[in-house]
Amino acid sequence: MSTDIRPELSKRSKYWIPRHRYYELKHFVMQYPEWREAIKHIDSMVRACEDRNGKLNDIPDPVGKAVENRWKLVHNISICDNTARETDTFIGKYILEAIINGLSYEQVSARHTIPYCKDSYYDLYRKFFWLLDAARK
């Protein structure tokens, strides 16, 4: 079950972003678990290329490209984590979890103790995407 939040707010809203930009950002965040898995895979590839002293031996070009890709994945994860922290230091991680797993306020509040009402939660939810929009430009 996904979150039933309106994809587009009134342009008078302080957290307004275009509807399709909202969807773009939401799908960006939903890739978070895939990025984590890709980083684990790349790390295992790099460990396989290390010698006993921890130095990399004649890294094949595909591994070098994978390491560059790892940096991009870590950067994407840090953008999401920093935006969640900037949104709200306490509830930001729960907003991020809700986006990744498609959870509604009720589902998140059933899992965690959230000291906000539904309206405040969704206001912070919108703020997250507004901040993420600024961070991704």
C-alpha positions in Angstrom: 0.0 0.0 0.0 1.5 3.3 -1.0 1.2 6.7 0.6 -1.9 8.6 -0.6 -0.4 12.0 -0.6 -1.4 14.4 -3.3 1.5 14.6 -5.9 0.9 18.3 -6.5 0.2 21.0 -3.9 -1.2 24.5 -4.5 1.4 26.8 -5.9 0.8 28.9 -2.8 2.2 26.2 -0.6 5.7 26.9 0.8 6.8 23.4 -0.2 5.4 23.4 -3.8 7.3 21.6 -6.4 5.9 20.5 -9.8 4.1 17.1 -9.8 6.5 15.3 -12.1 9.5 16.6 -10.2 7.9 15.2 -7.0 7.6 11.8 -8.8 11.2 12.0 -10.0 12.5 12.7 -6.5 10.3 10.0 -5.0 11.6 7.4 -7.4 15.1 8.7 -6.8 14.7 7.9 -3.0 13.0 4.6 -3.7 16.3 3.4 -5.2 18.1 3.7 -1.8 18.0 -0.1 -1.0 19.4 -0.9 -4.5 22.2 1.6 -3.9 23.1 -0.2 -0.6 23.2 -3.6 -2.4 25.3 -2.2 -5.3 27.8 -0.8 -2.8 28.1 -4.1 -1.1 28.7 -5.8 -4.4 31.4 -3.3 -5.5 33.1 -3.6 -2.1 33.4 -7.3 -2.5 34.8 -6.9 -6.0 37.5 -4.5 -4.7 38.4 -6.8 -1.8 38.9 -9.6 -4.4 41.5 -7.3 -6.1 43.5 -6.5 -2.9 46.7 -8.3 -2.0 47.5 -9.4 1.5 48.8 -5.9 2.4 45.5 -4.3 1.4 47.0 -2.7 -1.7 45.2 -3.0 -5.0 47.0 -5.0 -7.7 46.5 -4.1 -11.4 42.9 -3.1 -11.1 41.1 -4.1 -14.3 39.3 -1.2 -16.0 35.8 -2.5 -15.1 36.7 -2.5 -11.4 38.0 1.0 -11.7 34.7 2.1 -13.2 32.8 0.2 -10.5 34.7 2.2 -7.9 33.7 5.4 -9.6 30.1 4.2 -9.6 30.4 3.4 -5.9 31.3 7.0 -5.2 28.2 8.2 -7.0 26.0 5.7 -5.1 27.5 6.8 -1.8 26.9 10.4 -2.8 23.2 9.7 -3.6 22.8 8.0 -0.2 24.4 10.9 1.6 22.0 13.3 -0.2 19.0 11.3 1.0 20.4 11.0 4.6 21.4 14.6 4.9 18.0 15.8 3.5 16.2 13.6 6.0 18.3 14.9 8.9 17.8 18.5 7.7 14.0 17.9 7.4 13.8 16.9 11.1 16.4 15.4 13.3 14.0 13.0 15.0 11.4 12.1 12.3 13.6 12.4 9.2 14.7 8.8 9.3 11.1 7.7 9.5 10.1 9.8 6.6 12.9 8.3 4.6 11.8 4.8 5.6 8.2 5.6 4.6 9.2 6.8 1.2 11.5 3.8 0.5 8.9 1.3 1.7 5.8 3.1 0.5 4.3 3.5 4.0 1.5 5.8 5.1 1.5 7.8 8.3 -0.6 5.2 10.0 1.9 2.4 9.1 4.9 4.4 10.2 3.2 5.5 13.5 2.3 1.8 14.2 6.0 0.9 13.9 7.5 3.8 15.6 6.5 6.4 18.2 6.0 9.6 16.3 5.3 12.7 18.3 3.5 14.5 15.4 0.0 14.5 14.2 -0.8 13.4 10.7 -0.9 16.9 9.3 2.5 17.8 10.8 4.0 14.6 9.5 2.8 15.2 6.0 4.0 18.8 6.2 7.5 17.5 7.0 7.1 14.9 4.3 6.5 17.6 1.8 9.4 19.6 3.3 11.7 16.6 2.7 10.9 16.7 -1.1 11.3 20.4 -1.2 14.7 20.2 0.4 15.7 17.2 -1.8 14.7 19.2 -4.8 17.1 22.0 -3.8 19.9 19.5 -3.0 19.5 17.8 -6.4 19.7 20.9 -8.5 
